[in-house]
Amino acid sequence: MITINAINELRKQINEWKLKGLTVGLVPTMGFLHEGHESLIKRAKKENDRVVVSVFVNPTQFGPNEDLESYPRDIKHDEALCSNAGANIIFNPSPSEMYYKDASTTINVLGLTEGLCGAKRPVHFGGVCLVVSKLFNIVTPNRAYFGEKDAQQLAVIKKMVRDLNFDIEVVGCPIVREIDGLAKSSRNSYLSEHERSAALVLNQSLTLAKEALLAGKNDPAAIKNIITKKLDSESLAKIDYVEIVDSLTLKPVDIINSSILVAIAVYIGKTRLIDNFTFTQGGN
């Protein structure tokens, strides 16, 4: 496995692969990789001849006062994980390699970005769409792999790929959790030991919600109340949002009679964590 920093060098290698008829899988990441990323890489390795993992903390998706500068970085750790998981290349460009100083192009997916995290982070998904579209153009992968923990991001990218006619299959992969249920996240590294214990309330609240849905409850307000009550029981937890939306449109639902996404964002101390699950009444 090799690490490449320059776009031209990466394109040269990709072209050599394509001339041999090899398929390419892309795993876009912001680095500080964990077992969740590892699962994406292994899935990509299984389904493609070659795998590229991008490691790039993308400045355009961070708003003012967010954690761009403090976002955890450890390229040596990332290289070891990628190598062990079967990746062929890490693409680790600098911001100046990815963005021209006078760049003026933006990409926005309307509708899907207005609620959930988009309502709280107004510049976020524009930055995500811009960097992912650039990665797609640079790597020209056959398939690209994203985690379902970032459910809104996955929906937005699928819509962008459709709307812009990218010839790429977007593959969503299941959430990877710690043995105690906490969803894997690079931001978990921010948590103190006490906060790490408190963060378990996210998955616990979602588990209670799923149990209620399985018991036949179909009132979104009642389900949201179950989640909120559990989250409020943890003194370190501050709710950002608790939402139940249609899993395709991401619009709020009045009654649960189709496929839904139950999504939460919660601050544990100063660390913002997200979690979710999808549910189909009668099918889950």
ABEGO torsion letter per residue (X at the ends): XBBBABAAAAAAAAAAAAAAGBBBBBBBBAEGBBAAAAAAAAAAAAABABBBBBBBBBAAABBBGBAAAABBBBAAAAAAAAAAAGBABBBBBBAAAABBAABABBBBBBGAAABEAAAABAAAAAAAAAAAAAAAAAAGBABBBBBAABAAAAAAAAAAAAAAGBBBBBBBBBBBBBAAGBBBBAAAAABBAAAAAAAAAAAAAAAAAAAAAAAGBABAAAAAAAAAAAAAABAABBBABBBBBBAAAGBBBABBABBBBBBBBBBBEABBBBBBBBBBBGAX
